[in-house]
Amino acid sequence: MLKHVNNRKYATSFIDTRTIKAVRVASLPKKPDQPTDMNELCDMILKAPEEEIFRIEHVSVQILPEDMPGFPTRIET
């Protein structure tokens, strides 16, 4: 299950809810020599190693019980 939280960053955290282990995947800034043509850009991305496109790091994430997947744990009245 995915939960979208817009923090206005190009990054996503993936969390194993059983172990609470998490990784954060963030896009790296544009390179000065990056192609502007969409086809060339797609080709460059498909051929590049992941470390040239993304920064992947292990992170610690606090998950509130009401943010866990499944039925609501509380009901606002």
Contacts in CASP RR format, 6 or more apart in sequence:
PFRMAT RR
TARGET T0000
AUTHOR 0000-0000-0000
METHOD contacts of the structure
MODEL  1
MLKHVNNRKYATSFIDTRTIKAVRVASLPKKPDQPTDMNELCDMILKAPE
EEIFRIEHVSVQILPEDMPGFPTRIET
1 69 0 8 1.000
1 70 0 8 1.000
3 67 0 8 1.000
3 69 0 8 1.000
9 26 0 8 1.000
10 26 0 8 1.000
10 27 0 8 1.000
11 24 0 8 1.000
11 25 0 8 1.000
11 26 0 8 1.000
11 27 0 8 1.000
12 24 0 8 1.000
12 25 0 8 1.000
12 26 0 8 1.000
13 22 0 8 1.000
13 23 0 8 1.000
13 24 0 8 1.000
13 25 0 8 1.000
13 59 0 8 1.000
13 61 0 8 1.000
14 22 0 8 1.000
14 23 0 8 1.000
14 24 0 8 1.000
14 25 0 8 1.000
15 21 0 8 1.000
15 22 0 8 1.000
15 61 0 8 1.000
15 63 0 8 1.000
16 22 0 8 1.000
17 63 0 8 1.000
17 68 0 8 1.000
17 69 0 8 1.000
20 61 0 8 1.000
20 63 0 8 1.000
21 58 0 8 1.000
22 58 0 8 1.000
22 59 0 8 1.000
22 60 0 8 1.000
22 61 0 8 1.000
23 56 0 8 1.000
23 57 0 8 1.000
23 58 0 8 1.000
23 59 0 8 1.000
24 55 0 8 1.000
24 56 0 8 1.000
24 57 0 8 1.000
24 58 0 8 1.000
24 59 0 8 1.000
25 54 0 8 1.000
25 55 0 8 1.000
25 56 0 8 1.000
26 54 0 8 1.000
26 55 0 8 1.000
26 57 0 8 1.000
27 53 0 8 1.000
27 54 0 8 1.000
27 55 0 8 1.000
28 52 0 8 1.000
28 53 0 8 1.000
28 54 0 8 1.000
28 55 0 8 1.000
34 41 0 8 1.000
34 44 0 8 1.000
35 41 0 8 1.000
35 43 0 8 1.000
35 44 0 8 1.000
45 53 0 8 1.000
50 56 0 8 1.000
65 73 0 8 1.000
66 72 0 8 1.000
66 73 0 8 1.000
66 74 0 8 1.000
END
